[in-house]
Amino acid sequence: EFPAGAAIIPNPFNRIPGFAIERHWFVPGFPVMAWPMIEWALDTHYAQHFHREARAEHSFLVFDVPESRLAPIMEEVEIAYPTVRSFSLPSVGDGSDGRIARRHVEFGVKGPVEAAADAFALMRARVAELGAETS
């Protein structure tokens, strides 16, 4: 049963649909179920708001350096390239996820294609100055 005037949101995960009333979207379930429904709503009703400019993301791994030593590099990159956002994702590297069994930080940038490439080059240069091992 759905409220009067509701529009159905298809659910490819288990066929239990969500619904929309005006610009309000209601989706059931865990993220694995809700994600394709939200994606459908965005693609179907709001596509004009996405991918209006080409964007890029670049990252590399920095080994055995605490994230706190990388934070000033992130600040420098974002000041030098205001349209770019930097990111860091630390990992204890215990290998429990089947990935790299060594402490590391995934370190990178995302933004407009040209600016992201330039910002990434600056980021790599600054990490090299630390003498850190990278991938």
MARKOL-683669 format. One record per residue: x, y, z of N, C-alpha, C, CB in turn. Coordinates in steps of 0.1 Angstrom, whole numbers, plus 5000, padded with zeros to 4 digits. Glycine has a CB too. Example, Ala and Ser with C-alpha at 12.3 -4.5 7.8 and 13.67 -1.06 7.14 Angstrom:
<sites>
513249435078512349555078513249675078511349555090;512849785071513749895071512950005079514149945057;
</sites>
This chain:
<sites>
500849885000500050005000500950125000499050005012;500550224992501350344991500350464993502050364977;500850574997500050694999499450744986500850815005;498250804986497650854974498550944967496250924977;498650934954499451024946500950984945499351164951;501350874952502750834952503150774939502950724963;504450804935505050744924505950634928505850844915;506050524921506850404925508350424921506250274918;509250384930510650384927511050234925511550454938;511450194913511750054911512950014919512150034896;512849884924513949824932514449694925513349794946;515549704919516149584912516649484922517149624902;516949524934517549434944516649324948517949514956;515349354952514449254956513049284953514549234971;512849374944511549414938510549474948510849284932;510949504960510149574969510349724967510449534985;509449794961509749934956509750034967508749974946;510350144964510250264972509150354966511550344974;508950474971507950554965508350704967506550534972;507750784959508050934960506751004960508850974947;506751114968505651204968506251344966504751204982;505851404954506451534950507951514949506051654960;508751594957510151584956510751514969510851714955;509951424975510351344987510451204983509351364999;511551134986511851004982511950914994513151004973;511350794993511250705004511750564999509850695011;512750515005513350385000513550295012514650404993;513150165011513250075022514650005022512249965021;514949945033516049855034517449905037516149785021;518349815036519749845039520349915027520549715042;521549975029522150055017522249975005523550105021;522549845005522649764993521349764985523149624996;520249774992518949784986518549924982517849714995;518850014991518450154988519250224977518550235001;520550184976521450254967520950254953522850194968;520550144947520050144933518750224931519850004928;517950234942516750314941517050464941515750274952;517950504949518350644950519050684937519350674962;519950594932520650614919519650634908521550494916;518550544908517550554897516850694898516550444899;516550734910515850864912516750984907515450884927;517950974911518951084907519051084892520251064914;519350964886519450954871518250994864519950814867;517050964869515850984862515351124863514750884867;515451184875514851314878515851434880514051304890;517151404882518051504885519351504876518451504899;519351424866520551404858521151544853520251324845;520351644851520951774846521851834856519751864843;521851794869522651844879524051784881521951844892;524251674873525451594875526351594862525151454878;527651574864528551564853528551674843528351434846;528451804849528451914841529851964836527752034848;530851914843532251934839533051804841532852054847;534051784833534851674835535651684848535851654823;535751574855536451564868537351444868535451564880;538451454876539351344877539751324892540651374869;540151204895540651164908541951084906539551084916;542951124914544251064914544651034929545351154907;545250914931545750884944546850784944544550824953;547550774955548650684956548750644971550050744951;549550544974549750504988551050554993549750344989;550950605006552050655013552250555025551950805018;553450495026553650395037554350455049554450285031;553850405060554550425073554750575077555850355074;553850665072553850805076552550835082554150895063;552550895094551250925101550551035092551450975115;549251025093548351115085548651265090546851085087;548951285102549251415107550351485100549551415122;551351405095552451465087552051495073553651365087;550951435068550451465055549451585054549851345049;548851615066547851715066548351855061547351735080;549551895064549952025058550152025043551352065064;550351905037550451895023549051915017551051755018;548051855023546751875019546352025019545751795028;546652095030546352235031547052315020546752285045;548252285017549052355007548452334993550552305007;548052204990547452174977546152244975547252024976;545352254986544052314984544152464983543152274996;545152524989545352664988545852704974546352724998;546752614969547352644956546352614944548552554954;545352514947544352474937543052474944544752334931;542352594944541152604952539952524946540752744952;540052474934538952394928539152244931538852414913;540252214937540552074940540352044955542052044936;539951924958539851874971540851754973538351824975;541551764984542451654987541751554997543851704993;542351434997541751335007542851245012540651255000;542551185023543451085029542650975036544551145039;543050855034542350745040543350655046541450665029;543550665059544550585066544050445068544850645080;545050355068544750215071545850155080544750135058;545450075090546450015098547149905091545749955111;546649865079547349765071547549635077548649825067;546549585084546749455091546449335082545749445103;546049365069545849265060544449195061546949165060;543649235071542449165074541449175063541849205087;541549285054540649305043541149235030540449445041;542249165031542749095020543649185011541649035011;543849305017544649405009546049415015543949545009;546649535015548049555019548149535034548449695014;549149455037549349425051550549505056549749275053;550349635056551349735060550649865062552549745050;550949935073550350065076550550165064550950125089;549450225060549650325048548450425048549650245035;548550525040547550625038547350635023547950765044;546050615019545750645005545650795005544450575000;546350864996546451004996546251054982547951055000;545351154980545051194967544251324966544251094960;543851354953543051474950541951434940544051574944;540951524940539951514930539451654927538751424935;539051674914538551804909538651814894539451914915;538551934889538651954874539851884869538552104871;539751824857540851744852542251804852540551704837;542351924846543751984846544252024860543652104837;543352084868543752134881544152014890542652214888;543351904888543651784896544951724893542551674894;545351724880546651664875547751754881546751664860;547651884881548651974886548751964901548352114882;547651954908547651934922548251804927546151944928;547951704919548551574922550051574920547951464912;550551644910552051654909552651724921552351724896;551951834925552451904937552451804949551652024940;551351734951551251644962552351534962549851574962;552551474951553651374950554951434953553651314935;555251554948556551624951556751644966556651754943;555651694972555851724987556051594995554551794992;555351484991555551354998556951304995554451254993;557451324983558851284980559751354989559151304965;559551484992560451565000560451505015559951705001;559351435019559351375032560251255032557951335036;560551205020561351075020560550955022562451085030;559250965020558350855023558350755011556850905026;558150635015557950535004556550534999558250385010;556350534986555050534980554850424970554750674973;553550414965553250314955552950394942552150224959;
</sites>
